[in-house]
């Protein structure tokens, strides 16, 4: 059993060091190719469940702001709709974060005039 645990630790150690290498290579390449931090995604909304996150994402996209939803994969696998594993983050590019927060802070004006529904 200890041999298995030791092997897993070595494997995990290699993966973690590989991830650091890739991140540092990405940082170096963006510095040399003219990439900017303004495209780095930032969280503008923390939703309690997947449905809320999709509504917020749709609202941002309808305003022309690209948005993605990020969450815990176990929540998706098991279909959790409440609790910590159901929470989702809505992310937008850093350059558009201020505009996104303004849109999300605006009160929605609902059209209650349905005309002749009968």
Secondary structure, 3 states (H helix, E strand, C coil): CHHHHHHHHHHHHHHHHHHHHHHHHHHHHHHHHCCCHHHCEEEEEEECCHHHHHHHHHHHHHCCCCEEEEECHHHHHHCCCCCHHHCEEEEEEHHHHHHHHHHHHCCCCCCCCCCCCC
